[in-house]
Amino acid sequence: MHVKYDIEFKEMVAQEAIDTNNISATAKKYGVNTNSVSKWKKELEKKLGMGEIQKTNELGNDKEVTLYKREVLELKKRLEITKSELNEAMTIIGEKDLYIKKLERSLSK
């Protein structure tokens, strides 16, 4: 018999397996096959872009790596916003400098 689970359930179980770093206990808690939980966990990690970082495990346990990955993604988003704001500011400064030079030229005539 093959039971069909919805995506929300799979992701919830997978996230718990990631958070607890215990596929077996998570599978037992929800009455799901361990292989299924392992597969869902890998799919969620891939979806979140966590697969390779989880494998390295150099920063600590899997839960810490997950937290670091989320922090890195958030910092990347903030960096892109900051770059955009900096480019906008540089454009404004450039326009102001050009305006000042034009004023200086017109005053020196």
N, C-alpha and C positions, 0 to 999 in steps of 0.2 A: 504494500500500500504506500502510495506517494502523497504526502501532505503538502498542500500549496500554502505558503505563507506570504502575506502582503509585504511590500517593501518597507513600510514603517516598522513592522515587527522585526524584520531582518536587520535593519539598521540599528534599532534599539538594542537588540541582542548583541550585534557586532560591536557597538560602542561600549557596552558593558564588558565584553570580552577584552577590548582594548584597555579600558580603564582599570579593570581588575588584573589584567595580564594572566587570566586563567580561563582558557577555553573550556576545559572539562567541567569546572564548577558552574560556569555560565550555562553550558549545554544541559547539565543536570537540573539546574534551577528552573529552566523553561521547558524541560522535557523534549529537547531537540537533539538530534544526532550530532556528535562532536565534529564529524567531517563537515556537516552543514554550517555549523558555527564558524569553523576555521575558514571555510570558503567565503562566508558573508563578511568575516573580519578582513580578509584579504581584499575583497571587493570594495569595502568601505575605505580601507587604507588607500587603495588606488584612487578612489573617487576624491579623497581628501589630499592626495599627493603625499602620502606618508610612508609608502612602502619601503623605499630605500633607506630613509632615516630610521625606520623601525628596525631594519636589518642590522645596521651598524652597531646600535646599542652601546656606543662608546660614552654617551653622556649620562648614562644611568639606566634605571629600569624603563620598561616600555611606557609606563604612565608618564614619567618625566619627559621622555622623548616626544610623546604626543603633545604635552604642554609646550615644549620648546618649539615644536613644529608650528603650532597654532600662533605662538608669539612671533615667530619669524614671518609667517604669512601676514600677520597684522602689521608688523614693522615694514614689510615690503609695500603694503597698501599706503601706509603713512608716508613712506619715502616717495612714492609716486605722486601723492598729493603735494608734498613739499617741493618736489622738482617742478611741478606744474605752477605752483604759486611763485617759486623763484623765477621761472621763465617769464611769468606775467610781470613781476616786479622789475626784472631786467629790461623788459620792453618799455615799461613806463619810465624808468630812469633814462633809457636811451632817447625816448621822445622828449623828456624834459631837457636833457643835455643839448639836443638838437635845437630846441626852442630857445635855450639860453644863448647858444652860439649865434643864432639868427638875431636875437635882441642885441647882443654885443656888437655884431656887425652893423646893425642899423644905427646904433648909438655912436659908433666910431666914424660914421660918414658925415 
